[in-house]
Amino acid sequence: MIKGKKKDAKKKDAKKDGKKAAGEKSEESPGATVESSSSALLELQNEPVTEETQAIPEEPDKEPSIEEPPVQPFPPIHEESLLAQVIIKSYEGEQVDGVYEGEGFICFESGNTYKGQFSEGRMHGEGTYTWADGVKYEGTFTKNVPMHKGRYTWNDGSVYEGSIHNGLRHGYGVFRSGTHPVSYTGYWCNGKRHGKGFISYDQEQTSWYSGDWVNNVREGWGLRCYRSGNTYRGQWKKNLRHGYGKMKWLTDNQEYVGQWECGIQHGFGIHTWILTRTEMSQYSLWNEYKGEFVKGERHGHGLFIYADGSIYSGEWVHNKRHGKGIFVLKNGQALEGEFVNDHPEKRPAPYQEFAAKDKKCSGNKLRTLTINDLGEISVLGSDTDLDLSALLDFLPREDRAEEVKQVELAVLRHISKLRETYYFYSNLGCSSSIDGTYILLRLQFWRFLKDCEFHFSKTLAEMDRLLGGDKPFKNIHCPVDVVLFRTFVSNLVHLAFHIYHEELKDEVPHLERCFSEMMSRNVLPSACCVQGILYSGEEFASFAQSYIEKCWEVYRDFCRPCPKPPFEPTMTLRQFLWMLDDLKLLNEQLTASRVLGIFVKIGASLPGIHGVNLDLEMVFLEFFEALLECALVYVTEDMILKQEAKDNQKTSSSEVKVSEETSAMSVTEHSALQPPRLGEDTEPARQPSLLETLLSFSITPEESKDDVPLPSKDVKEEQDSCPENELIGEAEEEEEKELFSLWIRQVEIFFTTKLFPAFEHEIVLRDKRQEIKKQDAELAGLRVIQAEELKRLIAEKEAEEEAKKQEAAAEKNVVREHSLGEVSS
């Protein structure tokens, strides 16, 4: 108890931690370097490297080498001042029987003071303890010991507010430095950062760490964001990247995912160098190394994929190709053997032959050559290397070389249009690419084929089979398959031959004539004129593609094996109708006849004399566009109003819940003291919905007589500046927004409240039917076993009874014989 001359619990004055806490470390950049595949190939050819001889664009020479400058040292995490044993100088306040009780103020001989509540002569309850050096504690005391919740304030302005245990920071709390813009929000243990926590190293919070701590050290799993924007997410040990993690160098366009040791790459990992290319490039546009690292260098076995398509797989020593390996060029030529100090040990013979054929009179400069399927030098570049091996079997052997040459020249004449078309369709439905590159997907390739009316001759499914090549047939209809530019051009040559070879069978050169006919009839007049609902507008395409993944799941589930070879899973128009019926989606608005009209509208079926052929196959593009058209028919205005009423009811109930939760916490705790959870990025409390984002754009719908207007792809022309025209323009814009909002709501309601729930219900029912069928089979088997067991028991019973009868008969015979013997005697 504190009575008269009493000892204070202070053992020492406030001290500052001598050790500096782990502040902001400079970013460590990997020490490995990236050599361009062009220099490697030129060195293989043993020729001087000049601008004219470089066949492959240069790649970055080095990884990021400039470390981010460190900030000022992180201020020490102050130790909590403890109560020392000193003599009481004076006391003012309430007493009971000579014992301090209630409110009071006490001053110690050392200059320390306490003002607050007393109980039984001890500091107990809420109070403020101030040390002579200026350190102050405000909070709860329990028998002279700071406990539960409180606030420490140091004389340099540093503040801690949160949980306290035995005078130490223990539990959840917030520390803010008074001399540096540094703050920590998270868990403590015995005065040290321990557990989950968030630390910010600058006022703008551009440099921070969120994750695990062990005794003031980053250790465990955490996310580190540097001031430059570079980030690391992964495992830590003793304030260093250690274990598995992912590092992104935003300023240098590099990324590493894999093992770390003592802050550098060590072990297996994947390092990617993202390159910047001009528009209309179809390559992936990054260098990538997958393999082993030793102390930040490529060392051991690894695979390096260059941006131009070249590949090296083999041994590495100190960032250089050294040992056994294989180098595959972008045109398919391969060099396998020993590499020494990044160079092949021997010069490959094939390059000597090509070099001799292509030497120029002005010197010994070489240029990269492309070899076609017949082994001849191609006039096209390596990115347009045609694969015509499947078509050569249809041509006379003596004419093949001339046929290939002429079709290559025909492609060269239209190469600008082909590149423009490829780039246009690879952009459909895509957001801006970081590295300025776009890759054509099969979904977009299907759209190109339909726009150019290729499906008038063959269905898209049939074209997939023709162009499938060596791909497994179950994967030839995948909408996310990548179609490179050279594959795109090769596919057009193949389709031209299969569509026009009968019509032009007497004309030579045959391939060239078919390709030119295809370009003049299909591509030149119709390419880049997008039809169909999916890509009718950029905003809508972005919105609709959020449902593609789930719809692809539905499509695959309802596909059935094709009745004709190669028997891959496909869907026919008839099966689409059956699917709508199974999912209970046919109603008064969406009737079977209306669905047939949708088939014709999306081009899945061509109107004929005898109506629609329901046995035609439909690929996923036609399936998805048919669902979108069904949404416009199925969802009525009454359904939209009912759904909006439900949404408003849910929103109001959630707002009430949120307001109750908000009123229960402090505004300061909610805004500043709430720590981000590990593995989650700090985000605003509410983000605008996709619908709100779409409605923020000004959309111009295309007027349609029979259907709901669709958003237009074209930009609205600028109105005159007169007030009347401005009013008309505003009214039109408002009307367009309302129409677009209606259309978006129809699609959203159809997918989220009708199609997807019905599909999930169908899956559940199907699983139950399978389970019931399995149980029935088990019960049937059990019945058979029981019947056999019963039959066996009956047979045993009958045998037992028969044995008893025979035994009884035998006894009777014995008795009869005995009786006859007695009579005869």
Helices and strands as residue ranges (DSSP letters): E 11-12, H 37-44, E 82-83, E 88-96, E 99-108, E 113-119, E 122-130, E 136-142, E 145-153, E 159-165, E 168-176, E 183-189, E 192-200, E 208-214, E 217-225, E 231-237, E 240-249, E 254-261, E 264-274, E 286-294, E 297-305, E 311-317, E 320-328, E 334-340, E 343-344, H 349-357, G 382-384, H 389-392, G 397-399, H 400-413, H 415-426, E 440-441, H 442-451, G 454-456, H 460-467, G 473-475, E 482-483, H 485-500, H 510-518, I 519-523, H 524-526, H 538-544, G 545-547, H 548-558, E 560-561, E 569-572, H 573-582, H 592-602, E 617-618, H 620-634, H 637-663, H 667-668, I 669-673, H 690-695, E 701-702, E 710-711, H 723-749, I 750-755, H 756-824
